[in-house]
Amino acid sequence: MKTLGSILLLLAVAVSARANDWNKTYTVSGKPHVRIEGKDARIRLNVGQPGQVTVHLSSPHDRIPEDVRVSEHQSGDSIDLQVSAPAKHLALFSVRTYSVEVEVNVPTNSDLDLHTDDGSIEIRGVKGDLRLASGDGHITAENVDGVLHASSGDGHVSVDGRFDGIEVRTKDGHIDATVRNGSKITGEWSFHTGDGRIELRLPSDLKADLDAHTGDGHISTNFPVEVQGTVSRSALRGHLNGGGPLVHLRTGDGSIRIDRL
């Protein structure tokens, strides 16, 4: 049997057809873990005030569709939000890729787990364990710090920050990644796309083993690479600054460009 407290913490909210937005503020005492399942919503996240997480739900149209549902749950510093937007609204407003937008503000140090089926994801300024996934939308992560896992079905992925770990995957989109000074490779880094290009910028002093391969494109770099094996137009393996953990790059049809910052 659910307690009154759990019932109050777990809500299914039918947003009124007359509502232009929906707002909620959560108080946290430590490092929050924020999980958002956006279905087909667009998610935008920025750094806000310490000690609180704020969520603002709105629509790019006149009002939030009446059968959009919001389910939310807080347990200590963990916050779980699910936004369900029926597919018929996406068909009606097919000129856009989403029917609702979720705007979130979190403390600088926050762990994130964000997922949307067709909408885009944008985050800025956050430090933590960052997991971002979109079925078909673009993903943008700017001025981030920590460990990043980002994946998209068909969208482009653009990331910029100081990383301890990074994994970026997209089936058909491009990858644009800037790795800032102070980054540390604590395990294998990977950048994989099915058909898009990869553009990677790395600190000039980064120690790594490089393994890059493209099916139909070409590879170029201004890094001095101590090459291992046979050099070809579509494959490059070697050491950066004497070598280190592996940086793995793969694309089916696109080109790969690796530059120093």
N, C-alpha and C positions, 0 to 999 in steps of 0.2 A: 504494500500500500504506500502510495506517495505521501510524504509529509506536506503540510501546508507550505513549509519553506521551499521545497522542491517545486511545488506547483507554482509558487510565485516567481521562482527563478526560470521556469521553463514555460514560455508563453507562445501561443500561436495567435498572431495578430492579423486580423483582416483590415488592411488599410482602406479607409473610406474613399469612395470615388470622389468625394469633395476635397480630399486632402491634396495639397501641393507638395508636402514633404512629411518626413517622419524623423524624429530625433531621439537619441538616447545617450546618456552619459553614464559611464561605469567608473567607479572608484577602485583604484588598485593601490596596493601598498608596496609591492616589489616589482620585479620584471614581468610584465604581462606576456601571456601567450594568446595571440588573437587568431582565431580561425574563422574564415568567412567562406561560405559556399554561395557563390553569386548566381548560379544557374546561368542565365543569359544577361546578367547585369554587367555594367562597367564598374570597375573598382578603382578608386583613386585614394592613395594613402600618403599622408604627410606627418611630419613631427608636430606634436601639439604641446600641451602642458604636462609637466610631471604629475604623476599620481592619478591620471585619468585617461580614459579612452572615450572618445566621442564618435558617434555614428550619425550621419545625416543621409537620409534616403530621399531622393528626388527623381523627377522624370524630365527628360528633355522636351516633353510635350506639355500640354496645359495642366495635366494632373496625373497622379499615379493611377494606373489602371486599377479598377475596384477589386479584382480578384488576385492582385499581388499579395503574397503571404510572407510575413516575417516571423521566423522562429528564433528565439534568443535564449541563451543560457549563460549564467556566470557562476563559476565555482572558484572562489578565492581570486587569484590573478589570471585565471583562464576564462576567456570569453569566446563563445561559440555563436555565430550568427548565420542563419540561412535565409536567403531571399529567393522566393520562388515566383517567377514571372511566366504565366502561361504562354505557350507558343503562339496562340492566335494573336496576341498583341505584337509579337515580333513580326508576324506576317503582315499585320495591318500597317505597321510602321517600318516596312522593309527598307526604306531609304536609310534607316539607321541600323546599327548592329545590336542595339540594346533598347529596352523599354524603360529601364530604371538605372539610376546611377547611385552607387554607394560611396560616400565620401567619409573617410576615417582619419582621425587624428590620434596618434599614440605617443607615449614617451619615447625619447631617443633610443633607449635600450629596450627593445621589444623583439620577441620571437613571433614570426608570422607564418601562417599557412593559408594562402589565398587561392581560391579556385573559381573559375567561371567557365561555362561551356563555350559561349560564343563572344563574350564581351572582352574588352581589353583590360589590362592591369597596369597601373602606374604607381610606383612607390618612390619616395625621396627621403633621404637623410636618416634612415633607420640603421641601427647597429644590432645584429643578432643572427639567429638562425632563420634564414629567409627562404620560404618555399612558395613558389609561384607557378601556377599552371592554368593555361587557357586552351580550350579546344580549338578555336579558330582565330582568336584575337591576338593583337600585338601585346608585347610585354616590354615595359620600360622600367629600369631600376637605376636611379641617379643618386650619386653621393651616398652610397650604402657602404656598410662595413660588416664583415663577418663571413659567414658561410652562405652561399647562394645556390639554390637549385631552381632553375627556370626552364619550363617546357611549354611549347605551343604546337598545336597541330599544323596550322597553316600560316600563322602570323610571324612577323619579324620580331626579333628579340634584341634589345639594346640595353647594355649594362655598363655601369661606370662606378668604380669604387675600389676600396682596399679589401682584399679577399684573403681568407685563410683556406678556403675551399670554394670551388666553383664548378658547376655542371650546367651546361646550356644545351638544350635540344629543341629543334623544330623540324617538322617534316618537309615543309616547302618554303619557309621564310629565310631571310637573311639573318646573320648574326653579326652584331657590331659590339665589340667588347673592349673596354679600356680598363686595364688593371693598374691601379695607382701604386706609387712608392710606398714601401712598408708592407706590401703583401707578402705572405709566406705560404709556400706550397707544403702543406702538411700531409697531403695524399694526392692521388692522381687528379689532374684537372682535365675536363673534357668539353669539347665544343663540336656538336654534331648537327648537320642539316642534310636533308635529303636532296634538295635541288638549289638551295640558295648559296650565296657567297659568304665567306667568313672574313671579317676584318678584325684583327687582334693587335692591340697596342700593349706592350709590356715594359716594365721598368728596365733600364739599361743594365742594371746589376743583378737581375733575377737569375738564379741558378736553377737550371731545369734541363731535362732531356726532352727533346722535341720530336714528335712523330706526327707528320702532316701528310694527308693523302687526299686527292681529288680524282673523281672518275673521269670527267671530261674537261675540267678547267685547268688552270695553271697555278703555280705557287711562286710567290715573290716575297722577299724580305730584305730589310736593310740591317738586320742583325748579323754580326759575325758568328757563324755556326761552324763548329767543328764537326764536319759531316761524317756520318757512318754509312758504309755501304755504297751502293751505286746512286749517283745523282741523276734525277730525271725531272722532266717538266711537271710531272703530276705527283711526285713523292719527295719528301725531304725528311731525313732523320739525322739527328746529331745533338751535340751538347751546346747549351748556352752557358757561357761563363764557367766552364768546367763541368757542367752537368749537375743534375739533381733529380727530384721527383718528376714524373712524366707529365707533359702537356700534350694532350691527344686531340688532333683536329681531323675531322672527316666531313667531306661533302660529296654528294653524288655527281652534280653537274656544275657547280659554281667554282669560282676561283678562291684562293686563299692568299691573304696578304698579312704579313706579320711585321710590325714596325716597333721601333724603340720609342719610348716617350720623349 
